[in-house]
């Protein structure tokens, strides 16, 4: 949500706050893969481990010298309309986020 609202999908984020466009929530939720990847996952006969690039950057085994990835630090950005965002999230998403 932070990357979408700021238009910043790679590289560090310097902004301290942003406002999420509520009209974009359905698209953002779909892009998180809540339903669209289930068919593919059901056809793979092996365990699937989701890894985010931030997790790789925090892993001491990962060779950071061979990548241009940098941590965005999006968790440091305040979503000024967070209550409105939460109120518009489907229950499934709230549950998955622990809300």
Phi and psi in degrees as a GROMACS rama.xvg file:
@    title "Ramachandran Plot"
@    xaxis  label "Phi"
@    yaxis  label "Psi"
@TYPE xy
-65.6857  -49.1152  UNK-2
-60.3065  -42.4662  UNK-3
-64.4829  -45.2812  UNK-4
-67.995  -30.0296  UNK-5
-92.9082  -13.1013  UNK-6
68.2323  29.2562  UNK-7
-125.023  98.3061  UNK-8
-101.487  -15.6489  UNK-9
-137.095  156.852  UNK-10
83.5142  168.187  UNK-11
-67.2222  150.056  UNK-12
-107.136  122.96  UNK-13
-95.3635  -19.3785  UNK-14
-62.4316  147.308  UNK-15
-100.642  -18.31  UNK-16
-151.942  159.716  UNK-17
-154.95  164.933  UNK-18
-119.724  122.405  UNK-19
-78.4622  134.895  UNK-20
-79.1257  108.661  UNK-21
-59.9272  -32.2062  UNK-22
-63.78  -21.5328  UNK-23
-88.6522  -8.93693  UNK-24
-54.4258  -46.1965  UNK-25
-57.2898  -42.6007  UNK-26
-65.2491  -43.5267  UNK-27
-63.2349  -43.329  UNK-28
-63.1841  -42.5677  UNK-29
-62.7319  -37.1133  UNK-30
-70.2222  -19.6721  UNK-31
-71.8257  -13.4191  UNK-32
83.5568  29.3383  UNK-33
-62.3577  -34.7042  UNK-34
-123.451  -33.6529  UNK-35
-66.7078  -25.6541  UNK-36
-95.1644  -2.75908  UNK-37
-63.1367  -38.1872  UNK-38
-63.6027  -46.8073  UNK-39
-61.744  -46.0107  UNK-40
-60.4044  -37.3108  UNK-41
-69.0996  -22.633  UNK-42
-89.7772  -12.1887  UNK-43
-89.96  123.77  UNK-44
-94.9122  44.9876  UNK-45
-149.28  156.968  UNK-46
-63.8312  142.806  UNK-47
-110.951  129.215  UNK-48
-116.358  115.743  UNK-49
-80.0195  131.431  UNK-50
-129.758  128.649  UNK-51
-98.2178  150.839  UNK-52
-62.7744  -28.0709  UNK-53
-63.5499  -34.9974  UNK-54
-65.1878  -40.7697  UNK-55
-62.581  -42.8536  UNK-56
-63.6927  -29.1112  UNK-57
-84.4585  -11.1409  UNK-58
-83.7545  119.893  UNK-59
-64.5633  -18.5833  UNK-60
-78.8782  -17.9921  UNK-61
-80.4581  128.058  UNK-62
-79.8185  93.6434  UNK-63
-68.3827  -18.9065  UNK-64
-70.4968  -14.3445  UNK-65
-104.247  17.0022  UNK-66
-137.69  155.815  UNK-67
-100.765  4.15906  UNK-68
-67.8406  139.834  UNK-69
-133.719  152.946  UNK-70
-71.1343  133.283  UNK-71
-80.7996  -28.4729  UNK-72
61.0854  38.6897  UNK-73
-66.5805  -19.7856  UNK-74
-69.1299  -14.0367  UNK-75
-86.2289  -5.09939  UNK-76
-91.5125  127.249  UNK-77
-81.8887  125.343  UNK-78
-89.9143  106.791  UNK-79
-67.0746  -24.2155  UNK-80
-109.212  38.2473  UNK-81
-56.7682  -42.9197  UNK-82
-60.714  -39.5609  UNK-83
-66.4881  -39.9124  UNK-84
-60.6724  -51.1068  UNK-85
-60.338  -41.5898  UNK-86
-62.9963  -24.3476  UNK-87
-100.718  2.80832  UNK-88
-83.6729  140.688  UNK-89
-63.4699  154.534  UNK-90
-56.3806  -38.8271  UNK-91
-58.6793  -43.1303  UNK-92
-69.2588  -43.0911  UNK-93
-57.4819  -43.7728  UNK-94
-61.3897  -47.5319  UNK-95
-62.876  -31.0016  UNK-96
-87.7856  -4.98596  UNK-97
76.8139  29.5442  UNK-98
